[in-house]
């Protein structure tokens, strides 16, 4: 390397580093530093209303979270609810895969685009509007469903029924997104596979289960991971649809309720830490096993 | 196309007219129409309810259409403040949302694209480390870092005041770029030929000039796709705005959710539905016009990762 070349290279390195400084600062401040702060808060008796901040009992928050009935009941309930509500993910995926397969089938060529655009509509509609409309539809006294069947189903007060309602709502809103991803995955499958299956006289169903579905595993995997990460952070369902009803409380709602609403920062920080660990585990699973589980050539 | 597949295709075309195929076709379309009905019905219900009186909307008697189409709820939406239904007016809330959109997106996108350029095309030392460092942030949920951020923003006086500065917690973090977007741009830039950049270097152009003059024009489709999604994300965001904003500074979604809250005792269902309708229409219009971008971009994200 000549002297002027080396000088150029040094300059390039400096410029390259300068170009990434803003994201580096943003990450350091808003993520890294915040995470460290959460860690510190979670070992403190930190209450913004009582204005306390001390470390005399460093594990008290975790003890409260897991053993003190006042908090642990709500905490375990919110974890249980969050996990149970994930059941909506496979349902939405099956629905999305089903419509994707229908829209990509040879029998449906005309209007396929129109249906596709329609089905994706819920994905661009805000969670607030969706939750408000479905809250009205499920309203026990004057909602559409109970009126239609002339029933008195307690959709909000029963902790199982409210989950069923939320899962139905989430299936409605997630189907379109999964559909688009599956259609994209299907378009990437080489036509020649189907041609040779045709030669063997395979039925459409056989083709779907022997070719399409196995080759869609990368898409399936991607949808599962992103939906689980999103589902673990669900908040609007509890806040708007459930209006804080016990059966709808999620982990993020718990963090909001104790940390922001009631000022118990220390306790809520401990819960944040648990959530962060959950999501990191899911992400690590994604990185570690994506090669094993996923068909890629 | 091989001889064999040609034959098969011809066979297929012939078979298209058999009775069995017609039945299958009818059944498939019927299924699609039923699903479309279920997808669209909540929108129709929302719209029809917004024209009803509250007595009609909360009556035990079920009616699809309102007795008379009333625009009262939409009129009420324009007078939220005067009627003391909410702290902010509807138009103001829409404007607040747009303020966040037009400040965060241009700056955040530029920062993300510039960083992506550095990662994709420049000799950045410790490139792998920095990339992993930044991407590890993507697995940290927002709710987990919310509390310290809330405390820090409170400490510098951005929380709980009456003025514009309560919007800053929603604006400032966006200026540091969006890592998901940056990753998307890196992937996209990998297919940009290096020759263009080298030509620019030989002409003595600075890296910034190369980025602005050469790279940005090439990645416009990627920018468009990502900007649309970010715009949608900010428009529909509810969690952070509902925590940080109050009074005149509410965003649209925070305001609409308040319509429900403030009326929790005696719900004004048509008003809530009118608010939801008006809050959803802009995105639906944008989506219908740009649906190609939405679908392509979503598909790309799915495949790339």
Interface residues (C-beta under 8 A of the other chain):
Chain A: X9 X12 X13 X15 X16 X17 X19 X20 X22 X23 X24 X25 X26 X27 X29 X30 X31 X32 X33 X34 X35 X37 X38 X41 X48 X99 X102 X103 X105 X106 X107 X108 X111 X115 X116 X117 X118 X119 X120 X121 X122 X124 X125 X126 X127 X128 X129 X130 X132 X133 X134 X135 X136 X137 X141 X142 X144 X147 X148 X172 X175 X176 X177 X180 X181 X183 X184 X185 X187 X188 X195 X198 X199 X218 X219 X222 X223 X229 X232 X233 X235 X236 X239 X240 X243 X251 X252 X255 X256 X259 X260 X265 X268 X269 X272 X273 X275 X276 X279 X280 X283
Chain B: X4 X5 X8 X12 X21 X24 X25 X28 X29 X31 X32 X35 X36 X38 X39 X40 X42 X43 X45 X46 X49 X57 X58 X59 X60 X61 X62 X111 X112 X114 X115 X117 X118 X119 X122 X123 X124 X125 X130 X133 X134 X137 X138 X139 X140 X141 X142 X143 X144 X145 X146 X147 X148 X149 X150 X151 X152 X173 X175 X176 X177 X179 X182 X206 X207 X208 X211 X232 X235 X236 X238 X239 X242 X243 X253 X256 X257 X260 X264 X269 X272 X273 X276 X277 X279 X280 X283 X284 X286 X287 X288 X291 X294 X295 X298 X299 X300 X302 X303 X305
